[in-house]
Amino acid sequence: MTYTLEGNTGTWEIVVGLEVHAQVISQSKLFSGASTLFGGEPNSHVSLVDAGFPGMLPVINQECVRQAVRTGLGLKAHINLESRFDRKNYFYADLPTGYQISQFEHPIIGTGVVLIELSDGSTREIGITRLHLEQDAGKLMHDQDPKRSFVDLNRAGVALMEIVSEPDIRSPEEAGAYLRKLRQILRYLGTCDGNMEEGSMRADVNVSVRKAGEPFRTRCEIKNVNSIRFVMQAIEIEATRQIEIWEAGGEVDQETRLFDPNKGETRSLRSKEDAHDYRYFPDPDLLPLVIEQDWVDQLKQTLPELPDEKRARFQKEYGITAYDAGVLVAEQPTADFYERVAKGRDGKSASAWVTGDFFAALNRTGKSIEESPVSSENLGAMLDLIADGTINGKIAKDVLETMFETGEAPLEIVERKGLRQVTDTGALETAADDIITKHADKVTEYRGGKDKLFGFFVGQMMKATGGKANPAIVNDILRKKLDA
């Protein structure tokens, strides 16, 4: 289904391309040995290279190169065996050298693709133009002094992967789906933690509008948007602004803008620079980066199973729906937890318990799956107790709640609380006879054609046994006695 915006002159199509800056997971920076830990005291993770001292030479961090190649492989992208670092020249107070070491004409990663899933069940491929490595800048701090701004260079020199999409995105929903999928892939690979709140993943959003069938019109870039929700909001707001300009007979200026979520508007920051404005030239302190195909092949062999492949396998191996598989593979820890529970058991039952009562208990207690007091082994053991008839589903819900409170193994709880399911057919038949005698009028109605009353008798049996009766045996006994 095509997403459009309505203007006074009819429908308009949105065209979006995203430039995602993803901080590489590495212990040290791209060209220095300084720490990349988040949250240190200002200027405590800064080397002489990061601070731009004269005579300091950058040295490439092999781990950052490895992480970029692994990301390229995860995006099914072309790996360039030879790439080059350039100097991108511009002045900014938190850029000590007056230039950023980046890649321009010769990036390490070429074209790739991301498959996104939309709410209506459809899928789309979003092209990747390139992925290149570059340094991050520092951070200006405007709230430390009433008259001065301070500079924190802890982030200066941190390795970033800039992942540039093709202008294939056509709606805010597609942009959100693309960012979620990209973040998911990066997290599975372990190349970026995707934490947008800490700034380790952020997006520049390129937006334009056009009439159906037209060539692309002028685009505007919205800088440094740090949440998926804000990206989606910014696209719609900026597209609406541009439509109003075009329909009023004006021209949209190519420029860089900022998104203000509080006011629900984008604001002009500066006219958009072109590549020649940055005076790119090869960094004279860095040789071209040359990698071997054998090394790339070795990295490919060590990649983890990625979300799309894992989802397909879960559906085939465990017999679960595409929706449930999507929920379970959304985060790798959840997928791993589910698989430990489902291994050797009924996959559908495991999925129902993990995505149902278990997730609900996590939400209620405010815990992540890594913090869960209930281990995958204990949840699996509880499913075994259901399967072998020790407890039924109703009892299992109470057992799970106690497991969250105490961390005990399920069998310990069952024995301590005396929760074993009643399977003694003699005792259950006696209980059934007593209920039938007490509710003779209901028996007459049931035998007169009110079949729905069968549920009433099942309820009475469960009440009489404190919910411990085996439902299958109860149903069988009641059928025989009521239909006699």
Secondary structure as the mmCIF struct_conf table of DSSP 4:
data_model
#
loop_
_struct_conf.conf_type_id
_struct_conf.id
_struct_conf.beg_label_comp_id
_struct_conf.beg_label_asym_id
_struct_conf.beg_label_seq_id
_struct_conf.end_label_comp_id
_struct_conf.end_label_asym_id
_struct_conf.end_label_seq_id
STRN STRN1 THR A 4 GLY A 7
TURN_TY1_P TURN_TY1_P1 ASN A 8 THR A 9
STRN STRN2 GLY A 10 GLN A 23
BEND BEND1 GLN A 27 GLN A 27
STRN STRN3 SER A 28 SER A 28
BEND BEND2 LEU A 30 SER A 32
STRN STRN4 SER A 35 SER A 35
TURN_TY1_P TURN_TY1_P2 PHE A 38 GLY A 39
HELX_LH_PP_P HELX_LH_PP_P1 GLY A 40 GLY A 40
BEND BEND3 GLU A 41 GLU A 41
TURN_TY1_P TURN_TY1_P3 PRO A 42 ASN A 43
BEND BEND4 SER A 44 HIS A 45
TURN_TY1_P TURN_TY1_P4 LEU A 48 GLY A 52
TURN_TY1_P TURN_TY1_P5 PRO A 54 GLY A 55
HELX_RH_AL_P HELX_RH_AL_P1 GLN A 62 GLY A 74
TURN_TY1_P TURN_TY1_P6 LEU A 75 LYS A 76
HELX_LH_PP_P HELX_LH_PP_P2 ALA A 77 HIS A 78
STRN STRN5 ILE A 79 ILE A 79
HELX_LH_PP_P HELX_LH_PP_P3 ASN A 80 ASN A 80
BEND BEND5 LEU A 81 LEU A 81
STRN STRN6 GLU A 82 SER A 83
STRN STRN7 ASP A 86 ASN A 89
TURN_TY1_P TURN_TY1_P7 ALA A 93 ASP A 94
TURN_TY1_P TURN_TY1_P8 PRO A 96 THR A 97
BEND BEND6 GLY A 98 GLY A 98
STRN STRN8 TYR A 99 SER A 102
BEND BEND7 PHE A 104 HIS A 106
BEND BEND8 ILE A 108 ILE A 108
STRN STRN9 ILE A 109 ILE A 109
STRN STRN10 GLY A 112 GLU A 117
TURN_TY1_P TURN_TY1_P9 SER A 119 ASP A 120
BEND BEND9 GLY A 121 GLY A 121
STRN STRN11 THR A 123 GLN A 135
STRN STRN12 LYS A 139 MET A 141
BEND BEND10 ASP A 143 GLN A 144
BEND BEND11 PRO A 146 LYS A 147
STRN STRN13 PHE A 150 ASP A 152
BEND BEND12 ASN A 154 ARG A 155
TURN_TY1_P TURN_TY1_P10 ALA A 156 GLY A 157
STRN STRN14 ALA A 159 SER A 165
BEND BEND13 PRO A 167 PRO A 167
STRN STRN15 ILE A 169 ILE A 169
BEND BEND14 SER A 171 SER A 171
HELX_RH_AL_P HELX_RH_AL_P2 PRO A 172 LEU A 189
TURN_TY1_P TURN_TY1_P11 GLY A 190 GLY A 190
BEND BEND15 THR A 191 THR A 191
TURN_TY1_P TURN_TY1_P12 MET A 196 GLY A 199
BEND BEND16 SER A 200 SER A 200
STRN STRN16 MET A 201 ARG A 210
TURN_TY1_P TURN_TY1_P13 ALA A 212 GLY A 213
HELX_LH_PP_P HELX_LH_PP_P4 GLU A 214 PHE A 216
STRN STRN17 CYS A 220 VAL A 225
BEND BEND17 SER A 227 SER A 227
HELX_RH_AL_P HELX_RH_AL_P3 ILE A 228 GLU A 247
TURN_TY1_P TURN_TY1_P14 ALA A 248 GLY A 249
HELX_LH_PP_P HELX_LH_PP_P5 VAL A 252 GLN A 254
STRN STRN18 GLU A 255 ASP A 260
TURN_TY1_P TURN_TY1_P15 PRO A 261 GLY A 264
STRN STRN19 GLU A 265 SER A 271
HELX_LH_PP_P HELX_LH_PP_P6 LYS A 272 ASP A 274
HELX_RH_3T_P HELX_RH_3T_P1 ALA A 275 TYR A 278
TURN_TY1_P TURN_TY1_P16 ARG A 279 ARG A 279
STRN STRN20 PHE A 281 PRO A 282
TURN_TY1_P TURN_TY1_P17 PRO A 284 ASP A 285
BEND BEND18 LEU A 286 LEU A 286
STRN STRN21 LEU A 289 VAL A 290
HELX_RH_AL_P HELX_RH_AL_P4 GLN A 293 GLN A 301
TURN_TY1_P TURN_TY1_P18 THR A 302 THR A 302
HELX_LH_PP_P HELX_LH_PP_P7 LEU A 303 LEU A 306
HELX_RH_AL_P HELX_RH_AL_P5 PRO A 307 TYR A 318
HELX_RH_AL_P HELX_RH_AL_P6 ALA A 322 VAL A 329
BEND BEND19 ALA A 330 GLU A 331
HELX_RH_AL_P HELX_RH_AL_P7 GLN A 332 ALA A 342
TURN_TY1_P TURN_TY1_P19 LYS A 343 GLY A 344
BEND BEND20 ARG A 345 ARG A 345
HELX_RH_AL_P HELX_RH_AL_P8 GLY A 347 TRP A 353
HELX_RH_PI_P HELX_RH_PI_P1 VAL A 354 PHE A 358
HELX_RH_AL_P HELX_RH_AL_P9 PHE A 359 THR A 365
TURN_TY1_P TURN_TY1_P20 GLY A 366 GLY A 366
HELX_RH_3T_P HELX_RH_3T_P2 ILE A 369 GLU A 371
BEND BEND21 PRO A 373 VAL A 374
HELX_RH_AL_P HELX_RH_AL_P10 SER A 376 ALA A 387
TURN_TY1_P TURN_TY1_P21 ASP A 388 GLY A 389
BEND BEND22 THR A 390 ILE A 391
HELX_RH_AL_P HELX_RH_AL_P11 GLY A 393 THR A 406
HELX_RH_AL_P HELX_RH_AL_P12 PRO A 410 LYS A 417
TURN_TY1_P TURN_TY1_P22 GLY A 418 GLY A 418
HELX_LH_PP_P HELX_LH_PP_P8 ARG A 420 GLN A 421
STRN STRN22 VAL A 422 VAL A 422
HELX_RH_AL_P HELX_RH_AL_P13 THR A 425 LYS A 438
TURN_TY1_P TURN_TY1_P23 HIS A 439 HIS A 439
HELX_RH_AL_P HELX_RH_AL_P14 ALA A 440 ARG A 447
TURN_TY1_P TURN_TY1_P24 GLY A 448 GLY A 449
HELX_RH_3T_P HELX_RH_3T_P3 ASP A 451 LEU A 453
HELX_RH_AL_P HELX_RH_AL_P15 PHE A 454 ALA A 464
TURN_TY1_P TURN_TY1_P25 THR A 465 GLY A 467
STRN STRN23 ALA A 469 ALA A 469
HELX_RH_AL_P HELX_RH_AL_P16 PRO A 471 LEU A 482
#
